[in-house]
Amino acid sequence: MNLIVEQGNSATKVAVFHQGKILYNSFYKDFKVSDLIFLFDQFPLNNGIFSTVAETKEELIACMLNRLKRFFVINEKILLPIEIDCLAPETIGSDRIGAVVGATFLQPATDLLIIDVGTAITYEIVTASGVYTGGNISPGMTTRFRALNQYTKLLPLVVEKEDIPLMGSCTETAILAGVVNGMVYEMDGFIDAFRSRYPGIYVFLTGGHSIYFEKRLKNTIFAVSNLVLIGLNRILEYNVENQ
């Protein structure tokens, strides 16, 4: 069984895979060694991979190194089942790499656009030949709400709601309409622009807010909530196969 740990900006996602399928999947605000030990007690874990876009907790690394037969950390030295063709590949976040590998694993030999909607929105392009050529990053929904509150004197902190007007009738609904509709137009605009360059492009949507935007986009997309975990599991298996 494989242990996948993805430490993000706001939470840590943990999954246990067996023969390509997720047996366990959970979110942790503060993932601790005691949580790891619980998983080792519950599952016969052999291999593991650790990905982080935040400060690494060395005690987690030490525990996994001690308990797992094979253990890998996502960094510039890890083997990847894709080719990266962009400047400074060592600066690309491991979550972005995971999403790209997950998409190419699920939909190989196809031009792909992967949109990950979380603390940030990332847009990644992979060609049908399996080459990752780069992408874009913009602020996510919660980040935009917080920025308006923190960098102005009077604007309130707003959270997402289900019903979003086209135009606001008060300050709160103006922020809701501006942020949410702005993100929808941004995503649809990028999809249209990339589709003009890659006519048969296949669009994946993932991330913590993917379900919220899935029904709001005019373009056809394929929502996969665990795309990054799937990609990290594929990277783990690829490195085990090539040891």
N, C-alpha and C positions, 0 to 999 in steps of 0.2 A: 504493500500500500504506500501511496505517496502523500506526504504532508506539504501543503502549499501555504505559505504565509506571505501576505501582501500588506505591508505597512504603508498606509496612505497618509494624506494630510490631516484627515479628521477621524479616521478609524482604521482598524486593522481587520482585514478579511482573512479568514482561515478556512481551508477546505481539506478534506481527505478524499483522494481519488483511488479507485480500484478498477483496473482494466478500462480506463478512460471515462469512468462514470463517477459522479460526485456522490459519496456516501454521507458526507457531513459538510456543512457550510454554515458559518456564523460570522457575525460582526462583533468586534470588541472595541470599546472606547479606549481601554487601557489593557492591552494584551500582556500578561505577566507570565513568569516562569511557572507559577502554579497552574495556569491555564494549559500550558504546554504539557506539564506532567499529567494532568487529567486526560489529555488526548492520548498520550503514550499508554496510559492505563486502559483506555477504551479500545484502541486500535493497534494491530500489529504493524507499526510503521517501520518501513525499511529505508525509504529514500525521502529526501526533503529539499525544498528550495525556499530561499528567503529573498524577498524583494522589498525595497523601501525607497520612498521619496522624502523621508524625514530623517531625523537623527536616529542612528542605529543603537538599539539596546544590546550591548555586548553580552549581557547575561543570557539573552535569548539565543544568540549565536552559539555561546558556549554550551548551552543545554542541548541544542540540536546537534552540534558536533559530537557531543558525548553519547547521544542516544541513537543516532541514525547511522546506518551502514554507509550510505552515500549522502553527502550534503553539499549543496551549491548555493552561492550567493550571486545574484544578478549584478554583474559588473562588466567592464570592457573586455575582460578575459574569457567570459563564458561563451561557449559554442552556441550558435543560433542556426535554426533551419531556414533562415532567410538571408538575403544579402542586403546590406545597408549601404546606400550610395548617397551620402549627404555629408556636409561639412561637420566636423567635430562630433562624430557619432558617440564619443564617450560622454557627451553632455545630455544625451537623450534619456529621459526618465524611464526607469524600469517598468513603470506602469504602461507607458506608451508602447514599449517593446512587447510587453505581454499582450496588449490588445491587438497589435499587428500580427503577432504569431498566432494568436487564437483565431483571428479572422482568416488567415491563410490556411490554417488547419481545417476550418469548417468549410471554406469555399476556395479550394485551390485552383490555380490556373485561371484566375479571373482578376480583372482590374477591380481594386477595392478602395472604398472610402470608409474609414472607421471614425465615428464620432463618439467621444467619451465625455459624457455630461456629468461633471462632478464639481469639486471646488474650482477647477478650471474646466473649460471646454477645449478638448484637443481634437484636431482633424488630422488624420494620417492617410497617406496615399501609398498603396502597394500595387505594383504592376502585375499583369498576368504572368510574367516570368518570375515572380517571387522577389522582386527588388523593392525595398522600402526606400522611397525617394525623399521623404520629409513630410512636414505638415505645419499646422498653425496652432497657436494657443491663444485663447481669450478668456476673460473672467467668467466663472460660472454664476449661477443664479444667486446663491447665498452670498458670494463675494460681491456681486453688484449691489444687492440690498444693503450689505454692511458698509460698502464704500460710500453710498449716498448718505447714510446716517453718520458715519464717522468724519467725512470730509465736508460736511455742511453744518450750519449752526442750528437749523430748525427742522430738517427733514427727519421723520420718524424711522425707526427700524421696522421694516415690513417683512412678512414671511409669505411664502407662496399660498395661494388659495386655488380652489378648483375653477371658479367662474372668473374669467378675466375679460373685462370690457375692451372694446377697440380703443376707446378714449376715456380717460378718467374724469370723474365728476367731483372729486375732492383730492386732497394731497395723497392719501393712501392709495386710492384706485389709480391715480395718475402714475405713481411709482410702479404699481403692479402692472398696469398696461404697458408702460414704457419698458420695464425690464423683461417681462415675459414675452410680449409681442416682439420686442427687439431681438431677443434670442431666437425666436422662431424664424423671423425674417433673415437673421444672420445664417442660421443653419440651412434653411431652404436656399438662400442665395449661394452659399458655398456648394451645396449639392448641384444646383443648376450649373454653376461655373465649371465644376469638375466633370459633370456629365457632358458638357459641350466639348471637353477635351478627350474624355474617355466615354464614348456613347453607351457602352454596355456595362458601365460601372455598377458594382453591387455595393449597397450602402448598409453598414452595420451601425446600430445605435446601442450604446452601453453606458454604464455609469449609474451613480446613485439617483439621478433625476431622469433617467432614460424613460421610465414608465410615464412620468409626468408629461414629457414632450412627444412621446410616440404618437398619440392621437391628434396632436396639434400641427404636425408637419404635413404639408401638402404632398410632398414627395413620398414615394414608396421606400420604406426602410425596413430593416429586419432587426428587431430588438433582441439582444442576447445579454441578460443581466450579468452573467458570470464569464464574460468574454476574456477578461484579463486572467482570471484563475485558470481557464481552459488553456490559454496561451502559456502561462507559467508551467502548467503541468506538462505541456508538450515540450517546452524547453528542458525541463528536468529529464524527461524520458529520452530526449535527443542526446543529452550529455551522458546519461547512463549508457546508452547504446554505443557511444563513441569514446568511452573511456579506454 
